């Protein structure tokens, strides 16, 4: 057992302690691609409102981001295990860019749905690729901190994306609450192209990891003890795996609905698109700050306590949002920043710590499948309710989803994973 672990640790050391170049490259890539992602989500939401979309239609657009990826997430995770996360992320950018391009010519809702779908599947490749890349380089006991770095970079992208894209869209806007989505789409394309920075560094790190894995496999074969790769159904039996993916899905749907329906909330209250961008940027800043020193916070308070507090704040914030305007939304975004900041790296670490390293990509793909299923079902259901009852029902229904996640966390033995 010891002889099998050492090569992996040496590889992890090259990528972890001595891997500053790939860490920086991954952080920059994650930030820029996430900027493009949230910017595209906002512009597609505004374009849908411009085309007169109803609450149900907005829900359909939100679901179209997830529908194609629902059947692909496990395959993408398996592909990441086989060829490396960096290559999968690069493939994702190639698909992703077609979404903003289609948005430039989206004069009908069906084109908008297609733009959302290609954006969604491209982002799936990017996110699973980056998560697998990170998981394969995490040292023993460091998964919380490793995913905190990745998700912090993504939150920085969520900080940069909304103000940059909405500012670009405001340059040719007909009014403060009706941005120029063509200019917004162009800004997203520029961010995507900039996100290719550092890709050669990431590809090199993957090649080094593949070489180390080949050496380990050869050593195991020479010792007459080949390593068997677990099957998917065995991964699903992991202790608490269904709980971790359910909580992750609830949190991700909150992010999803926030970007999709905030334009409707803002339009009803006459809040400008620039103000919306700044509010979402505040949420992202708080998410970034909440992840600083996450490893130390876990050691002091435990994962379970952190998840309960964070998700509880999210429930309260969603209940309050329908009652406030632009200024009142500032403390709401602070609370949502914590609620959407802490759970993501913690649930990623939760998944990785209960699955074998050889199938981390598949496990993360399973997590993403649950996320996408929730993104399809919940926006459609909540969007349907929004037609006759308004934006308040959307937000309160989302609060119920998060409250369900609270119940799941309260019954989970998350901190016991430190003993594994």
C-alpha positions as CSV (number, residue, x, y, z in Angstrom):
1,X,0.0,0.0,0.0
2,X,2.8,2.4,0.9
3,X,4.7,1.8,-2.3
4,X,1.6,2.7,-4.4
5,X,1.0,6.0,-2.5
6,X,4.5,7.4,-2.8
7,X,4.6,8.0,-6.5
8,X,1.3,9.8,-6.3
9,X,2.6,12.0,-3.6
10,X,5.7,12.9,-5.5
11,X,3.5,13.8,-8.4
12,X,1.3,15.8,-6.1
13,X,4.3,17.5,-4.8
14,X,5.4,18.6,-8.2
15,X,1.9,20.0,-8.9
16,X,1.3,21.3,-5.4
17,X,4.3,22.7,-3.5
18,X,6.4,23.3,-6.5
19,X,3.6,23.9,-9.0
20,X,3.2,27.7,-8.7
21,X,3.1,28.1,-12.6
22,X,0.2,25.8,-13.0
23,X,-1.6,27.2,-10.0
24,X,-1.4,30.7,-11.4
25,X,-2.4,29.6,-14.9
26,X,-5.4,27.6,-13.5
27,X,-6.5,30.5,-11.3
28,X,-6.4,33.0,-14.2
29,X,-8.2,30.6,-16.6
30,X,-10.9,29.9,-14.0
31,X,-11.5,33.6,-13.3
32,X,-11.7,34.7,-16.9
33,X,-13.9,31.8,-18.1
34,X,-16.2,32.2,-15.1
35,X,-16.4,35.9,-16.0
36,X,-17.6,34.9,-19.5
37,X,-20.0,32.4,-18.0
38,X,-21.9,34.8,-15.7
39,X,-21.8,37.5,-18.3
40,X,-23.4,35.2,-20.8
41,X,-26.0,34.2,-18.3
42,X,-26.9,37.8,-17.6
43,X,-27.0,38.8,-21.3
44,X,-29.2,35.8,-22.2
45,X,-31.5,36.6,-19.3
46,X,-31.8,40.3,-20.5
47,X,-32.3,39.2,-24.1
48,X,-35.1,36.9,-23.0
49,X,-36.8,39.8,-21.2
50,X,-36.3,42.0,-24.3
51,X,-38.0,39.3,-26.4
52,X,-41.0,39.3,-24.0
53,X,-40.3,36.0,-22.3
54,X,-42.8,35.0,-19.5
55,X,-41.8,33.5,-16.2
56,X,-42.2,30.0,-17.7
57,X,-40.1,31.0,-20.8
58,X,-37.4,32.3,-18.5
59,X,-37.4,29.0,-16.7
60,X,-37.1,27.2,-20.0
61,X,-34.1,29.3,-20.9
62,X,-32.5,28.6,-17.6
63,X,-33.2,24.8,-18.0
64,X,-31.7,24.9,-21.5
65,X,-28.3,25.7,-20.0
66,X,-28.4,22.4,-18.2
67,X,-30.4,20.0,-20.5
68,X,-27.6,18.9,-23.0
69,X,-25.1,18.6,-20.2
70,X,-27.3,16.3,-18.1
71,X,-26.5,13.3,-20.2
72,X,-22.9,14.3,-20.8
73,X,-21.5,15.0,-17.3
74,X,-20.5,11.4,-16.4
75,X,-18.8,10.9,-19.8
76,X,-17.0,14.2,-19.5
77,X,-15.8,13.2,-16.0
78,X,-14.6,9.8,-17.4
79,X,-12.8,11.6,-20.3
80,X,-11.1,13.9,-17.7
81,X,-9.8,10.9,-15.9
82,X,-8.4,9.5,-19.1
83,X,-6.9,12.5,-21.0
84,X,-6.6,15.1,-18.2
85,X,-8.6,18.0,-17.1
86,X,-6.6,20.6,-19.0
87,X,-7.5,19.1,-22.4
88,X,-11.2,18.8,-21.5
89,X,-11.3,22.4,-20.4
90,X,-9.8,23.5,-23.7
91,X,-12.4,21.5,-25.6
92,X,-15.0,23.3,-23.4
93,X,-13.8,26.7,-24.5
94,X,-14.3,25.8,-28.2
95,X,-17.9,24.8,-27.5
96,X,-18.6,27.6,-25.0
97,X,-17.7,30.4,-27.5
98,X,-20.6,29.4,-29.8
99,X,-23.1,30.5,-27.2
100,X,-22.2,34.2,-27.2
101,X,-21.8,34.1,-30.9
102,X,-25.4,32.8,-31.3
103,X,-26.6,35.5,-28.8
104,X,-25.4,38.2,-31.2
105,X,-28.1,37.0,-33.7
106,X,-30.8,35.8,-31.3
107,X,-33.9,37.5,-32.6
108,X,-36.2,34.6,-31.5
109,X,-36.5,32.6,-28.3
110,X,-35.5,29.3,-30.0
111,X,-32.1,30.8,-31.0
112,X,-31.7,32.0,-27.4
113,X,-32.4,28.5,-26.1
114,X,-29.7,27.1,-28.5
115,X,-27.2,29.8,-27.3
116,X,-28.0,28.8,-23.7
117,X,-27.5,25.1,-24.5
118,X,-24.1,25.5,-26.1
119,X,-23.0,27.9,-23.4
120,X,-24.1,25.3,-20.8
121,X,-22.4,22.3,-22.3
122,X,-19.2,24.3,-22.9
123,X,-19.1,25.4,-19.3
124,X,-19.6,21.8,-18.2
125,X,-16.4,20.7,-20.0
126,X,-14.6,23.7,-18.5
127,X,-15.8,23.1,-14.9
128,X,-15.3,19.3,-14.8
129,X,-12.0,19.7,-16.5
130,X,-10.7,22.2,-14.0
131,X,-12.2,20.3,-11.0
132,X,-10.6,17.1,-12.1
133,X,-7.3,18.8,-12.7
134,X,-7.4,20.2,-9.1
135,X,-8.5,16.9,-7.6
136,X,-5.7,14.9,-9.3
137,X,-3.2,17.3,-7.7
138,X,-4.6,17.5,-4.2
139,X,-2.3,16.2,-1.5
140,X,-3.7,14.1,1.3
141,X,-5.9,16.2,3.6
142,X,-5.6,19.3,1.4
143,X,-8.7,19.0,-0.7
144,X,-10.6,21.7,1.1
145,X,-7.8,24.2,0.5
146,X,-7.2,23.1,-3.1
147,X,-10.8,23.5,-4.1
148,X,-11.0,26.8,-2.2
149,X,-8.3,28.1,-4.5
150,X,-10.2,27.0,-7.6
151,X,-13.5,28.3,-6.4
152,X,-12.0,31.5,-5.2
153,X,-10.7,32.2,-8.7
154,X,-14.1,31.4,-10.1
155,X,-15.7,33.9,-7.6
156,X,-13.2,36.5,-8.7
157,X,-14.5,35.8,-12.2
158,X,-18.0,36.3,-10.9
159,X,-16.8,39.6,-9.4
160,X,-15.3,40.8,-12.7
161,X,-17.8,39.4,-15.2
162,X,-21.1,41.2,-14.2
163,X,-19.7,44.8,-14.1
164,X,-17.4,44.4,-17.1
165,X,-20.1,42.8,-19.3
166,X,-23.0,45.1,-18.1
167,X,-20.8,48.1,-18.5
168,X,-19.9,47.1,-22.1
169,X,-23.6,46.4,-22.7
170,X,-24.6,49.8,-21.3
171,X,-22.6,51.7,-24.0
172,X,-25.2,51.3,-26.7
173,X,-28.2,50.7,-24.4
174,X,-31.7,52.1,-25.2
175,X,-32.3,52.7,-21.5
176,X,-30.6,52.0,-18.2
177,X,-32.7,48.8,-17.7
178,X,-32.4,47.6,-21.3
179,X,-28.7,46.9,-22.1
180,X,-27.3,46.3,-25.5
181,X,-26.9,42.5,-25.5
182,X,-24.8,42.5,-28.7
183,X,-22.0,44.4,-27.0
184,X,-22.4,42.3,-23.9
185,X,-22.0,39.1,-26.0
186,X,-18.8,40.5,-27.6
187,X,-17.4,41.3,-24.1
188,X,-18.1,37.6,-23.2
189,X,-16.2,36.4,-26.3
190,X,-13.2,38.6,-25.4
191,X,-13.1,37.1,-21.9
192,X,-13.3,33.6,-23.3
193,X,-10.3,34.2,-25.6
194,X,-8.3,35.7,-22.7
195,X,-9.2,32.6,-20.7
196,X,-6.9,30.6,-22.9
197,X,-4.0,32.2,-21.2
198,X,-1.8,29.6,-19.5
199,X,-3.3,26.6,-21.3
200,X,0.1,25.3,-22.3
201,X,1.2,25.3,-18.7
202,X,-1.8,23.3,-17.7
203,X,-1.4,20.8,-20.5
204,X,2.3,20.3,-19.5
205,X,1.2,19.6,-15.9
206,X,-1.3,17.0,-17.1
207,X,1.4,15.3,-19.3
208,X,3.7,15.1,-16.2
209,X,0.9,13.6,-14.1
210,X,0.1,11.1,-16.9
211,X,3.7,10.0,-17.0
212,X,3.8,9.6,-13.2
213,X,0.6,7.5,-13.3
214,X,2.1,5.3,-16.1
215,X,5.2,4.7,-13.9
216,X,3.0,3.7,-11.0
217,X,0.9,1.4,-13.1
218,X,4.0,-0.2,-14.5
219,X,5.4,-0.7,-11.0
220,X,2.1,-2.3,-9.9
221,X,2.1,-4.6,-12.9
222,X,5.6,-5.7,-12.1
223,X,4.7,-6.4,-8.6
224,X,1.8,-8.6,-9.8
225,X,-0.9,-6.4,-8.2
226,X,-2.8,-4.5,-10.9
227,X,-5.0,-1.7,-9.7
228,X,-8.7,-2.2,-10.5
229,X,-10.7,0.9,-11.4
230,X,-14.0,1.0,-9.5
231,X,-17.2,1.0,-11.5
232,X,-19.7,3.8,-11.4
233,X,-22.2,1.9,-9.3
234,X,-19.5,1.3,-6.7
235,X,-18.8,5.1,-6.6
236,X,-22.5,5.7,-5.9
237,X,-22.3,3.5,-2.8
238,X,-19.7,5.9,-1.3
239,X,-20.6,7.0,2.3
240,X,-22.7,10.1,2.0
241,X,-22.2,10.6,-1.7
242,X,-25.8,11.2,-2.4
243,X,-26.0,13.8,0.4
244,X,-23.0,15.7,-0.9
245,X,-24.4,15.9,-4.5
246,X,-27.9,16.9,-3.2
247,X,-26.5,19.8,-1.2
248,X,-24.3,20.9,-4.1
249,X,-27.2,20.9,-6.4
250,X,-29.3,23.0,-4.1
251,X,-26.6,25.6,-3.9
252,X,-25.9,25.6,-7.6
253,X,-29.6,26.1,-8.4
254,X,-29.6,29.2,-6.2
255,X,-26.7,30.6,-8.3
256,X,-28.5,29.6,-11.5
257,X,-31.8,31.2,-10.5
258,X,-30.1,34.3,-9.2
259,X,-28.5,35.1,-12.6
260,X,-31.6,34.1,-14.5
261,X,-34.3,36.0,-12.5
262,X,-32.4,39.0,-11.0
263,X,-33.1,40.8,-14.4
264,X,-36.8,40.3,-13.8
265,X,-36.5,41.5,-10.2
266,X,-34.5,44.6,-11.4
267,X,-36.9,45.4,-14.2
268,X,-39.9,45.3,-11.9
269,X,-38.2,47.8,-9.5
270,X,-36.5,50.0,-12.1
271,X,-33.0,49.0,-11.0
272,X,-30.4,49.7,-13.8
273,X,-28.4,46.9,-15.4
274,X,-25.2,48.5,-14.1
275,X,-26.6,48.4,-10.5
276,X,-27.4,44.8,-11.0
277,X,-23.9,44.1,-12.1
278,X,-22.5,45.8,-9.0
279,X,-24.9,43.9,-6.7
280,X,-23.8,40.6,-8.2
281,X,-20.2,41.8,-7.9
282,X,-20.7,42.4,-4.2
283,X,-22.0,38.9,-3.8
284,X,-18.9,37.6,-5.6
285,X,-16.5,39.6,-3.4
286,X,-18.1,38.2,-0.3
287,X,-17.8,34.7,-1.7
288,X,-14.1,35.2,-2.4
289,X,-13.5,36.6,1.1
290,X,-15.4,33.7,2.7
291,X,-13.1,31.2,1.2
292,X,-9.9,32.8,2.5
293,X,-8.2,30.3,4.9
294,X,-11.0,27.8,4.4
295,X,-8.7,24.9,5.5
296,X,-8.2,26.6,8.9
297,X,-11.9,27.4,9.2
298,X,-12.7,23.7,8.6
299,X,-10.1,22.7,11.3
300,X,-11.6,25.1,13.8
301,X,-15.4,24.8,13.2
302,X,-15.9,21.7,11.1
303,X,-17.5,21.3,7.7
304,X,-20.9,20.7,9.1
305,X,-21.1,23.9,11.1
306,X,-19.8,26.0,8.2
307,X,-22.4,24.5,5.8
308,X,-25.3,25.0,8.3
309,X,-24.4,28.6,8.9
310,X,-23.8,29.4,5.2
311,X,-26.9,27.8,3.9
312,X,-29.0,29.2,6.7
313,X,-27.9,32.7,5.7
314,X,-28.9,31.9,2.1
315,X,-32.4,31.0,3.2
316,X,-32.9,34.2,5.1
317,X,-31.5,36.3,2.2
318,X,-33.8,34.8,-0.4
319,X,-36.8,35.4,1.9
320,X,-35.8,39.1,2.3
321,X,-34.9,40.0,-1.3
322,X,-38.5,40.5,-2.6
323,X,-39.0,43.2,0.0
324,X,-36.0,45.4,-0.8
325,X,-34.8,47.7,-3.6
326,X,-31.2,48.4,-4.8
327,X,-29.8,49.6,-1.5
328,X,-31.6,47.0,0.6
329,X,-30.3,44.3,-1.7
330,X,-26.7,45.1,-0.6
331,X,-26.9,43.2,2.8
332,X,-28.9,40.5,1.0
333,X,-26.0,40.0,-1.4
334,X,-23.6,39.9,1.5
335,X,-25.5,37.0,3.0
336,X,-25.8,35.2,-0.4
337,X,-22.1,35.7,-0.9
338,X,-21.4,33.5,2.2
339,X,-24.2,31.1,1.3
340,X,-22.9,30.5,-2.2
341,X,-19.2,30.9,-1.3
342,X,-18.5,28.3,1.3
343,X,-20.7,25.3,0.2
344,X,-19.2,24.9,-3.3
345,X,-15.6,24.0,-2.2
346,X,-16.8,22.1,0.8
347,X,-19.1,19.9,-1.3
348,X,-16.4,19.3,-3.9
349,X,-14.0,18.2,-1.1
350,X,-16.8,16.1,0.4
351,X,-17.1,14.2,-2.9
352,X,-13.4,13.8,-3.5
353,X,-12.6,12.6,0.0
354,X,-15.1,9.7,-0.2
355,X,-14.1,8.4,-3.7
356,X,-10.8,6.8,-5.0
357,X,-8.4,9.1,-6.8
358,X,-8.7,7.1,-10.0
359,X,-12.3,8.0,-10.4
360,X,-12.4,11.6,-9.1
361,X,-13.4,12.8,-12.5
362,X,-16.3,10.4,-12.7
363,X,-17.4,11.3,-9.1
364,X,-17.3,15.0,-10.0
365,X,-19.2,14.2,-13.1
366,X,-21.9,12.5,-11.0
367,X,-22.0,15.6,-8.8
368,X,-22.4,17.7,-11.9
369,X,-25.2,15.4,-13.2
370,X,-27.2,16.0,-10.1
371,X,-26.5,19.7,-10.4
372,X,-27.8,19.8,-14.0
373,X,-30.8,17.7,-13.2
374,X,-31.7,20.2,-10.5
375,X,-31.1,23.1,-13.0
376,X,-33.6,21.5,-15.4
377,X,-36.4,20.6,-13.0
378,X,-36.4,23.4,-10.5
379,X,-36.2,26.5,-12.9
380,X,-39.1,25.1,-14.9
381,X,-41.2,24.4,-11.8
382,X,-40.4,27.7,-10.1
383,X,-40.7,29.6,-13.4
384,X,-44.2,28.2,-13.9
385,X,-45.2,29.4,-10.5
386,X,-43.8,32.9,-11.2
387,X,-46.3,33.6,-14.0
388,X,-49.4,34.2,-11.8
389,X,-47.6,34.9,-8.5
390,X,-44.6,37.0,-9.4
391,X,-40.9,37.2,-8.5
392,X,-41.5,36.7,-4.8
393,X,-42.6,33.2,-5.3
394,X,-39.5,32.4,-7.3
395,X,-37.2,33.5,-4.6
396,X,-39.2,32.0,-1.7
397,X,-39.4,28.6,-3.6
398,X,-35.6,28.8,-3.9
399,X,-35.4,29.4,-0.2
400,X,-37.4,26.2,0.4
401,X,-34.8,24.3,-1.8
402,X,-32.0,25.6,0.4
403,X,-33.9,24.8,3.6
404,X,-34.1,21.2,2.3
405,X,-30.3,21.2,1.9
406,X,-30.1,22.4,5.6
407,X,-32.0,19.3,6.7
408,X,-29.7,17.0,4.6
409,X,-26.5,18.6,6.1
410,X,-27.9,18.4,9.6
411,X,-28.2,14.6,9.2
412,X,-24.8,14.0,7.6
413,X,-21.6,12.9,9.3
414,X,-19.4,15.3,7.3
415,X,-16.8,16.0,9.9
416,X,-16.2,12.3,10.3
417,X,-14.5,12.3,6.9
418,X,-11.4,13.8,8.7
419,X,-10.9,10.4,10.3
420,X,-10.7,8.6,6.9
